[in-house]
Amino acid sequence: MTVSTQDRYTRVAIALHWTMAALILFNLGIGFFMEGFAPPLKRVIIPLHASAGITVLALTVIRILWRLTHRPPPFPPGLSRWEHWAAHAAHGLLYVLMFVMTLSGWSILSAHPPNPNGIVLFLGTIHLPQISVVSHLAPDAQHSAHENFVTVHSIGGWIFVGLLVLHVLGALKHQWFDRYPELARMGIGRSRSVPR
């Protein structure tokens, strides 16, 4: 079965989806292990991790604006009401997590004494300002805030992994069991034009 061009996401939506997916998988892949890296490698990985996170934050804003101004394709035919609800809930939670993970990571890096140079991103070429309310906390409060942000970031990472697994399994279910070309909707595979 093929998918019509009307049932396919726009090229911009597809590009945003796969770019964000790559950045998120990169960050999750190194995020669980980077604290154990040797200091020289850590000094390279942490700015890369932060850079990818801030890029995801910017792309999330763009993607939401795009979604608000461009109607997404309809759900595959034959989906039950609970599947519609589950799809909306999963997408909504993914958007929330994109913000929570990025902002909590930014807060972790901000939970240090104020630095006029800000936070180093993109191998030192761009600097991100600290979140002022966090960087100007008293030392004890700042340490406590840092630990809380780390906890939120860590738990959020595991929730993110779980949601991504459900997201992928849902797409594969539609593709293989429901026999609907779900992957073609997001740019993998060929589409056909529907005669006018």
GROMACS elastic network, one bead per residue, 0.5 to 0.9 nm:
[ bonds ]
;  ai    aj funct       b0    kb
    1   179     6  0.71927   500
    1   180     6  0.66419   500
    1   181     6  0.64237   500
    2   180     6  0.78256   500
    2   181     6  0.60668   500
    2   184     6  0.78346   500
    2   189     6  0.86965   500
    2   190     6  0.71936   500
    2   191     6  0.59221   500
    2   192     6  0.66113   500
    3     6     6  0.81426   500
    3     7     6  0.62040   500
    3     8     6  0.70166   500
    3   180     6  0.78939   500
    3   181     6  0.60377   500
    3   182     6  0.80279   500
    3   184     6  0.65521   500
    3   185     6  0.68830   500
    3   190     6  0.76590   500
    3   191     6  0.50899   500
    3   192     6  0.62425   500
    3   193     6  0.84720   500
    4     7     6  0.52500   500
    4     8     6  0.66369   500
    4   185     6  0.85511   500
    4   191     6  0.55258   500
    4   193     6  0.54570   500
    4   194     6  0.58880   500
    5     8     6  0.51320   500
    5     9     6  0.81464   500
    5    10     6  0.89942   500
    5   185     6  0.83593   500
    5   191     6  0.59575   500
    5   192     6  0.60229   500
    5   193     6  0.54061   500
    5   194     6  0.70410   500
    6     9     6  0.79537   500
    6    73     6  0.65905   500
    6    74     6  0.85950   500
    6   193     6  0.79059   500
    6   194     6  0.78118   500
    7    72     6  0.83458   500
    7    74     6  0.63942   500
    7    75     6  0.82465   500
    7    76     6  0.82972   500
    7   184     6  0.89916   500
    7   185     6  0.63063   500
    7   191     6  0.88622   500
    8    11     6  0.88322   500
    8    72     6  0.82959   500
    8    73     6  0.60955   500
    8    74     6  0.89066   500
    8   182     6  0.89777   500
    8   184     6  0.69362   500
    8   186     6  0.65078   500
    8   187     6  0.75032   500
    8   191     6  0.76708   500
    9    12     6  0.81321   500
    9    13     6  0.60713   500
    9    14     6  0.62361   500
    9    72     6  0.63450   500
    9    73     6  0.61090   500
    9   184     6  0.89710   500
    9   185     6  0.57421   500
    9   186     6  0.59496   500
    9   187     6  0.76254   500
   10    13     6  0.51792   500
   10    14     6  0.61877   500
   10    15     6  0.86004   500
   10    70     6  0.85010   500
   10    72     6  0.81168   500
   10    73     6  0.88129   500
   10   185     6  0.89949   500
   10   186     6  0.84870   500
   10   187     6  0.89049   500
   11    14     6  0.50267   500
   11    15     6  0.60332   500
   11    16     6  0.85126   500
   11   186     6  0.87608   500
   11   187     6  0.79357   500
   12    15     6  0.51141   500
   12    16     6  0.61124   500
   12    17     6  0.84975   500
   12    63     6  0.87418   500
   12    66     6  0.82771   500
   13    16     6  0.51322   500
   13    17     6  0.60147   500
   13    18     6  0.87293   500
   13    63     6  0.70593   500
   13    66     6  0.74682   500
   13    67     6  0.79936   500
   13    72     6  0.88691   500
   13   186     6  0.82906   500
   14    17     6  0.50502   500
   14    18     6  0.62816   500
   14    19     6  0.84700   500
   14   185     6  0.86394   500
   14   186     6  0.56361   500
   14   187     6  0.63210   500
   15    18     6  0.54925   500
   15    19     6  0.59922   500
   15    20     6  0.84035   500
   15   187     6  0.87711   500
   16    19     6  0.52344   500
   16    20     6  0.59198   500
   16    21     6  0.83242   500
   16    59     6  0.69333   500
   16    60     6  0.84209   500
   16    62     6  0.84710   500
   16    63     6  0.67018   500
   17    20     6  0.53765   500
   17    21     6  0.60186   500
   17    22     6  0.86924   500
   17    63     6  0.83088   500
   17   186     6  0.80989   500
   18    22     6  0.60972   500
   18    23     6  0.85983   500
   18   186     6  0.86781   500
   19    22     6  0.52616   500
   19    23     6  0.63409   500
   19    24     6  0.86474   500
   19    56     6  0.86564   500
   19    59     6  0.87120   500
   20    23     6  0.51152   500
   20    24     6  0.59844   500
   20    25     6  0.84618   500
   20    55     6  0.83597   500
   20    56     6  0.59352   500
   20    59     6  0.71140   500
   20    60     6  0.80223   500
   21    24     6  0.51682   500
   21    25     6  0.60321   500
   21    26     6  0.84378   500
   22    25     6  0.52502   500
   22    26     6  0.60737   500
   22    27     6  0.86368   500
   23    26     6  0.50482   500
   23    27     6  0.61798   500
   23    28     6  0.86173   500
   23    52     6  0.57995   500
   23    53     6  0.75288   500
   23    55     6  0.81184   500
   23    56     6  0.69067   500
   24    27     6  0.50985   500
   24    28     6  0.60652   500
   24    29     6  0.83326   500
   24    52     6  0.76218   500
   24    53     6  0.75643   500
   24    56     6  0.73729   500
   24    98     6  0.86951   500
   25    28     6  0.50944   500
   25    29     6  0.58011   500
   25    30     6  0.86127   500
   26    29     6  0.50648   500
   26    30     6  0.63868   500
   26    31     6  0.82317   500
   26    49     6  0.80526   500
   26    52     6  0.80520   500
   27    30     6  0.54342   500
   27    31     6  0.54610   500
   27    32     6  0.86426   500
   27    48     6  0.86243   500
   27    49     6  0.57264   500
   27    50     6  0.85135   500
   27    52     6  0.68888   500
   27    53     6  0.72658   500
   28    32     6  0.65757   500
   28   157     6  0.68210   500
   28   158     6  0.88634   500
   28   160     6  0.85434   500
   28   161     6  0.77932   500
   29    32     6  0.66193   500
   29    33     6  0.77169   500
   30    33     6  0.54261   500
   30    34     6  0.56424   500
   30    45     6  0.80905   500
   30    49     6  0.76860   500
   31    34     6  0.56211   500
   31    35     6  0.78907   500
   31    46     6  0.88337   500
   31    49     6  0.73757   500
   31   154     6  0.86893   500
   31   157     6  0.81951   500
   32    35     6  0.75666   500
   32    36     6  0.89138   500
   32   154     6  0.80459   500
   32   157     6  0.82355   500
   33    36     6  0.57604   500
   33    37     6  0.71123   500
   34    37     6  0.51784   500
   34    38     6  0.86561   500
   34    41     6  0.86857   500
   34    42     6  0.65392   500
   34    45     6  0.71038   500
   34    46     6  0.75451   500
   35    38     6  0.83694   500
   35    42     6  0.73796   500
   36    39     6  0.88465   500
   36    42     6  0.83431   500
   37    40     6  0.82124   500
   37    41     6  0.62512   500
   37    42     6  0.56082   500
   37    45     6  0.87754   500
   38    41     6  0.55555   500
   38    42     6  0.59703   500
   38    43     6  0.87314   500
   39    43     6  0.60891   500
   39    44     6  0.88197   500
   40    43     6  0.53718   500
   40    44     6  0.69762   500
   41    44     6  0.52969   500
   41    45     6  0.61451   500
   41    46     6  0.86445   500
   42    46     6  0.58313   500
   42    47     6  0.85948   500
   43    46     6  0.58959   500
   43    47     6  0.70180   500
   44    47     6  0.59219   500
   44    48     6  0.65481   500
   44    49     6  0.88805   500
   44   123     6  0.70500   500
   45    48     6  0.50463   500
   45    49     6  0.59905   500
   45    50     6  0.85504   500
   46    50     6  0.60773   500
   46    51     6  0.84100   500
   46   121     6  0.87118   500
   47    50     6  0.50150   500
   47    51     6  0.58659   500
   47    52     6  0.84794   500
   47   119     6  0.82868   500
   47   120     6  0.61636   500
   47   122     6  0.62678   500
   47   123     6  0.63839   500
   47   124     6  0.80842   500
   48    52     6  0.61091   500
   48    53     6  0.85168   500
   48   121     6  0.68339   500
   48   122     6  0.61750   500
   48   123     6  0.71031   500
   49    52     6  0.52811   500
   49    53     6  0.62313   500
   49    54     6  0.87794   500
   49   121     6  0.88010   500
   50    54     6  0.61666   500
   50    55     6  0.84942   500
   50   102     6  0.82175   500
   50   105     6  0.73091   500
   50   106     6  0.74910   500
   50   109     6  0.86526   500
   50   119     6  0.89357   500
   50   120     6  0.85709   500
   50   121     6  0.66178   500
   50   122     6  0.84142   500
   51    54     6  0.52638   500
   51    55     6  0.61145   500
   51    56     6  0.85960   500
   51   120     6  0.86258   500
   51   121     6  0.53051   500
   51   122     6  0.57780   500
   51   123     6  0.87800   500
   52    55     6  0.50496   500
   52    56     6  0.61779   500
   52    57     6  0.87203   500
   52   122     6  0.87126   500
   53    56     6  0.50467   500
   53    57     6  0.63237   500
   53    58     6  0.88264   500
   53    98     6  0.85364   500
   53   101     6  0.78997   500
   53   102     6  0.54336   500
   53   103     6  0.87853   500
   53   105     6  0.78207   500
   53   106     6  0.85107   500
   54    58     6  0.63418   500
   54    59     6  0.86189   500
   54   102     6  0.64018   500
   54   103     6  0.85807   500
   54   106     6  0.81152   500
   55    58     6  0.51684   500
   55    59     6  0.61277   500
   55    60     6  0.84577   500
   56    59     6  0.50234   500
   56    60     6  0.58809   500
   56    61     6  0.86456   500
   56    98     6  0.71998   500
   56    99     6  0.86893   500
   56   102     6  0.76453   500
   57    60     6  0.50826   500
   57    61     6  0.64898   500
   57    62     6  0.88121   500
   57    98     6  0.66882   500
   57    99     6  0.63805   500
   57   102     6  0.63001   500
   57   103     6  0.83204   500
   58    61     6  0.53461   500
   58    62     6  0.64329   500
   58    63     6  0.86698   500
   59    63     6  0.58944   500
   59    64     6  0.85017   500
   60    64     6  0.61100   500
   60    65     6  0.85616   500
   60    95     6  0.73494   500
   60    98     6  0.71686   500
   60    99     6  0.79208   500
   61    64     6  0.52237   500
   61    65     6  0.62569   500
   61    66     6  0.85772   500
   62    65     6  0.51546   500
   62    66     6  0.60780   500
   62    67     6  0.85460   500
   63    67     6  0.60207   500
   63    68     6  0.85608   500
   64    68     6  0.61489   500
   64    69     6  0.86945   500
   64    95     6  0.86459   500
   65    68     6  0.51263   500
   65    69     6  0.63736   500
   65    70     6  0.85861   500
   66    69     6  0.52451   500
   66    70     6  0.58496   500
   66    71     6  0.87888   500
   67    70     6  0.51732   500
   67    71     6  0.64785   500
   67    72     6  0.69165   500
   68    71     6  0.71898   500
   71    74     6  0.87032   500
   72    75     6  0.88790   500
   73    76     6  0.88324   500
   73   185     6  0.82255   500
   74    77     6  0.82863   500
   75    78     6  0.86605   500
   75    79     6  0.73005   500
   75    84     6  0.76586   500
   76    79     6  0.63510   500
   76   174     6  0.80355   500
   76   180     6  0.69550   500
   76   181     6  0.87887   500
   76   182     6  0.77488   500
   77   180     6  0.83530   500
   78   178     6  0.86456   500
   79    82     6  0.81679   500
   79    83     6  0.59885   500
   79    84     6  0.66851   500
   80    83     6  0.52293   500
   80    84     6  0.64711   500
   80    85     6  0.88028   500
   81    84     6  0.51290   500
   81    85     6  0.62809   500
   81    86     6  0.85984   500
   82    86     6  0.59553   500
   82    87     6  0.84958   500
   83    87     6  0.60166   500
   83    88     6  0.85580   500
   84    87     6  0.52365   500
   84    88     6  0.63041   500
   84    89     6  0.86182   500
   85    88     6  0.52464   500
   85    89     6  0.60608   500
   85    90     6  0.85419   500
   86    89     6  0.50511   500
   86    90     6  0.59677   500
   86    91     6  0.84850   500
   87    90     6  0.52171   500
   87    91     6  0.61288   500
   87    92     6  0.84741   500
   87   167     6  0.82062   500
   87   170     6  0.84189   500
   88    91     6  0.52569   500
   88    92     6  0.60186   500
   88    93     6  0.85657   500
   89    92     6  0.50932   500
   89    93     6  0.60875   500
   89    94     6  0.85452   500
   90    93     6  0.51674   500
   90    94     6  0.61219   500
   90    95     6  0.87060   500
   90   163     6  0.68064   500
   90   164     6  0.88337   500
   90   166     6  0.81685   500
   90   167     6  0.71837   500
   91    94     6  0.50704   500
   91    95     6  0.63251   500
   91    96     6  0.87052   500
   91   163     6  0.89598   500
   91   167     6  0.83302   500
   92    95     6  0.52241   500
   92    96     6  0.62904   500
   92    97     6  0.86748   500
   93    97     6  0.60454   500
   93    98     6  0.85397   500
   93   160     6  0.88330   500
   93   163     6  0.80290   500
   94    97     6  0.50726   500
   94    98     6  0.61668   500
   94    99     6  0.88341   500
   94   160     6  0.72047   500
   94   163     6  0.71208   500
   94   164     6  0.80798   500
   95    98     6  0.51167   500
   95    99     6  0.66554   500
   95   100     6  0.87833   500
   96    99     6  0.53686   500
   96   100     6  0.61514   500
   96   101     6  0.85467   500
   97   101     6  0.56441   500
   97   102     6  0.81124   500
   97   156     6  0.69456   500
   97   157     6  0.86346   500
   97   159     6  0.84058   500
   97   160     6  0.68302   500
   98   101     6  0.55046   500
   98   102     6  0.61710   500
   98   103     6  0.85184   500
   98   160     6  0.86489   500
   99   102     6  0.53190   500
   99   103     6  0.59185   500
   99   104     6  0.82820   500
  100   103     6  0.52993   500
  100   104     6  0.58143   500
  100   105     6  0.83158   500
  100   152     6  0.83450   500
  100   153     6  0.78145   500
  100   156     6  0.76182   500
  101   104     6  0.52752   500
  101   105     6  0.60248   500
  101   106     6  0.85249   500
  101   152     6  0.79713   500
  101   153     6  0.57357   500
  101   154     6  0.87899   500
  101   156     6  0.63959   500
  101   157     6  0.73438   500
  101   160     6  0.88810   500
  102   105     6  0.51320   500
  102   106     6  0.60991   500
  102   107     6  0.85328   500
  102   153     6  0.84781   500
  103   107     6  0.60349   500
  103   108     6  0.86057   500
  104   108     6  0.61936   500
  104   109     6  0.87742   500
  104   149     6  0.55316   500
  104   150     6  0.74786   500
  104   152     6  0.69090   500
  104   153     6  0.58502   500
  105   108     6  0.50364   500
  105   109     6  0.64687   500
  105   110     6  0.85886   500
  105   149     6  0.72911   500
  105   150     6  0.76293   500
  105   153     6  0.64766   500
  106   109     6  0.52648   500
  106   110     6  0.61469   500
  106   111     6  0.87615   500
  106   119     6  0.88836   500
  106   130     6  0.75504   500
  106   131     6  0.74402   500
  107   111     6  0.60927   500
  107   130     6  0.77468   500
  107   131     6  0.64972   500
  107   134     6  0.68041   500
  107   135     6  0.85696   500
  107   145     6  0.85916   500
  107   146     6  0.75078   500
  107   149     6  0.66558   500
  107   150     6  0.89154   500
  108   111     6  0.52898   500
  108   112     6  0.81975   500
  108   134     6  0.87815   500
  108   145     6  0.81469   500
  108   146     6  0.54580   500
  108   147     6  0.81443   500
  108   148     6  0.88123   500
  108   149     6  0.57977   500
  108   150     6  0.64825   500
  108   153     6  0.86757   500
  109   112     6  0.69174   500
  109   119     6  0.70363   500
  109   130     6  0.72844   500
  109   131     6  0.86685   500
  109   135     6  0.88513   500
  109   146     6  0.83670   500
  110   113     6  0.79592   500
  110   114     6  0.79327   500
  110   118     6  0.83857   500
  110   119     6  0.76751   500
  110   129     6  0.82257   500
  110   131     6  0.55318   500
  110   132     6  0.75597   500
  110   133     6  0.88272   500
  110   134     6  0.59493   500
  110   135     6  0.52547   500
  110   146     6  0.84668   500
  111   114     6  0.86196   500
  111   130     6  0.82153   500
  111   131     6  0.82196   500
  111   134     6  0.54976   500
  111   135     6  0.51110   500
  111   136     6  0.82832   500
  111   137     6  0.79798   500
  111   142     6  0.57125   500
  111   143     6  0.71762   500
  111   145     6  0.70584   500
  111   146     6  0.55057   500
  111   149     6  0.89189   500
  112   115     6  0.80730   500
  112   130     6  0.87455   500
  112   134     6  0.78531   500
  112   135     6  0.54049   500
  112   136     6  0.81465   500
  112   137     6  0.86642   500
  112   139     6  0.83983   500
  112   142     6  0.71121   500
  112   143     6  0.82439   500
  112   146     6  0.83699   500
  113   134     6  0.89249   500
  113   135     6  0.54261   500
  113   136     6  0.66738   500
  113   137     6  0.82139   500
  113   138     6  0.89979   500
  113   139     6  0.81138   500
  113   142     6  0.86455   500
  114   117     6  0.88375   500
  114   118     6  0.77383   500
  114   130     6  0.73812   500
  114   132     6  0.77154   500
  114   135     6  0.52480   500
  114   136     6  0.64333   500
  115   118     6  0.52398   500
  115   119     6  0.78548   500
  115   129     6  0.84773   500
  115   130     6  0.76437   500
  115   135     6  0.83572   500
  116   129     6  0.81772   500
  116   130     6  0.88732   500
  117   120     6  0.78071   500
  117   127     6  0.67112   500
  117   128     6  0.81479   500
  117   129     6  0.74701   500
  117   130     6  0.89836   500
  118   127     6  0.56856   500
  118   128     6  0.53890   500
  118   130     6  0.54596   500
  119   126     6  0.84965   500
  119   127     6  0.52628   500
  119   129     6  0.59894   500
  119   130     6  0.63629   500
  120   123     6  0.70485   500
  120   124     6  0.53390   500
  120   125     6  0.76551   500
  120   126     6  0.63793   500
  120   128     6  0.63880   500
  120   129     6  0.89066   500
  121   124     6  0.55576   500
  121   125     6  0.66650   500
  121   126     6  0.52092   500
  121   127     6  0.54223   500
  121   128     6  0.66737   500
  122   125     6  0.56357   500
  122   126     6  0.59277   500
  122   127     6  0.81222   500
  123   126     6  0.76747   500
  124   127     6  0.69627   500
  129   132     6  0.80611   500
  130   133     6  0.86739   500
  130   134     6  0.77580   500
  130   135     6  0.65132   500
  131   134     6  0.55533   500
  131   135     6  0.62191   500
  131   136     6  0.87059   500
  132   135     6  0.51068   500
  132   136     6  0.59770   500
  132   137     6  0.86366   500
  133   136     6  0.55664   500
  133   137     6  0.66292   500
  134   137     6  0.55369   500
  134   142     6  0.68251   500
  134   145     6  0.78454   500
  134   146     6  0.88210   500
  135   138     6  0.86338   500
  135   142     6  0.73525   500
  136   139     6  0.86440   500
  136   142     6  0.79884   500
  137   140     6  0.80878   500
  137   141     6  0.60070   500
  137   142     6  0.52120   500
  137   143     6  0.89296   500
  137   145     6  0.87910   500
  138   141     6  0.52998   500
  138   142     6  0.58098   500
  138   143     6  0.85498   500
  139   143     6  0.61268   500
  139   144     6  0.86271   500
  140   143     6  0.51793   500
  140   144     6  0.62800   500
  140   145     6  0.85768   500
  141   144     6  0.51033   500
  141   145     6  0.60212   500
  141   146     6  0.84993   500
  142   146     6  0.60046   500
  142   147     6  0.86390   500
  143   146     6  0.50436   500
  143   147     6  0.63555   500
  143   148     6  0.87190   500
  144   147     6  0.52388   500
  144   148     6  0.62970   500
  144   149     6  0.87128   500
  145   148     6  0.50338   500
  145   149     6  0.60992   500
  145   150     6  0.85353   500
  146   149     6  0.51801   500
  146   150     6  0.61653   500
  146   151     6  0.86642   500
  147   150     6  0.50794   500
  147   151     6  0.62465   500
  147   152     6  0.87447   500
  148   151     6  0.50830   500
  148   152     6  0.62710   500
  148   153     6  0.85632   500
  149   152     6  0.50783   500
  149   153     6  0.60078   500
  149   154     6  0.84876   500
  150   153     6  0.50126   500
  150   154     6  0.60016   500
  150   155     6  0.85518   500
  151   154     6  0.51292   500
  151   155     6  0.60936   500
  151   156     6  0.82745   500
  152   155     6  0.53211   500
  152   156     6  0.58183   500
  152   157     6  0.84349   500
  153   156     6  0.50541   500
  153   157     6  0.60966   500
  153   158     6  0.89272   500
  154   157     6  0.51126   500
  154   158     6  0.67177   500
  154   159     6  0.88850   500
  155   158     6  0.53436   500
  155   159     6  0.63429   500
  155   160     6  0.85707   500
  156   159     6  0.50149   500
  156   160     6  0.59294   500
  156   161     6  0.85855   500
  157   161     6  0.62903   500
  157   162     6  0.87693   500
  158   161     6  0.50454   500
  158   162     6  0.63326   500
  158   163     6  0.87073   500
  159   162     6  0.50873   500
  159   163     6  0.61928   500
  159   164     6  0.85634   500
  160   163     6  0.51575   500
  160   164     6  0.60669   500
  160   165     6  0.85750   500
  161   164     6  0.51696   500
  161   165     6  0.61989   500
  161   166     6  0.87270   500
  162   165     6  0.51935   500
  162   166     6  0.63543   500
  162   167     6  0.86376   500
  163   166     6  0.50734   500
  163   167     6  0.60307   500
  163   168     6  0.86292   500
  164   168     6  0.61346   500
  164   169     6  0.84643   500
  165   168     6  0.52429   500
  165   169     6  0.60614   500
  165   170     6  0.85039   500
  166   169     6  0.50358   500
  166   170     6  0.59700   500
  166   171     6  0.85897   500
  167   170     6  0.52113   500
  167   171     6  0.63702   500
  167   172     6  0.87571   500
  168   171     6  0.51513   500
  168   172     6  0.61839   500
  168   173     6  0.85424   500
  169   172     6  0.50599   500
  169   173     6  0.59978   500
  169   174     6  0.86796   500
  170   173     6  0.50474   500
  170   174     6  0.63974   500
  170   175     6  0.86312   500
  171   174     6  0.52889   500
  171   175     6  0.61990   500
  171   176     6  0.87056   500
  171   182     6  0.61628   500
  171   183     6  0.71237   500
  172   176     6  0.58549   500
  172   177     6  0.77269   500
  172   182     6  0.76311   500
  172   183     6  0.80324   500
  173   176     6  0.54384   500
  173   177     6  0.51615   500
  173   178     6  0.64055   500
  173   179     6  0.83839   500
  173   180     6  0.89395   500
  173   182     6  0.88812   500
  174   177     6  0.58241   500
  174   179     6  0.62499   500
  174   180     6  0.55485   500
  174   181     6  0.73040   500
  174   182     6  0.60002   500
  174   183     6  0.87918   500
  175   178     6  0.61103   500
  175   179     6  0.52830   500
  175   180     6  0.50692   500
  175   181     6  0.52363   500
  175   182     6  0.51631   500
  175   183     6  0.67625   500
  176   179     6  0.52743   500
  176   180     6  0.73752   500
  176   181     6  0.83049   500
  176   182     6  0.89531   500
  177   180     6  0.80497   500
  178   181     6  0.87873   500
  179   182     6  0.84862   500
  180   183     6  0.86347   500
  181   184     6  0.55017   500
  181   185     6  0.69806   500
  181   189     6  0.82341   500
  182   185     6  0.53443   500
  182   186     6  0.72121   500
  182   188     6  0.86590   500
  183   186     6  0.53810   500
  183   187     6  0.65844   500
  183   188     6  0.51568   500
  183   189     6  0.67687   500
  184   190     6  0.61389   500
  184   191     6  0.65601   500
  185   188     6  0.72503   500
  185   189     6  0.82747   500
  185   191     6  0.80487   500
  186   189     6  0.85593   500
  187   190     6  0.76780   500
  187   191     6  0.85780   500
  193   196     6  0.88259   500
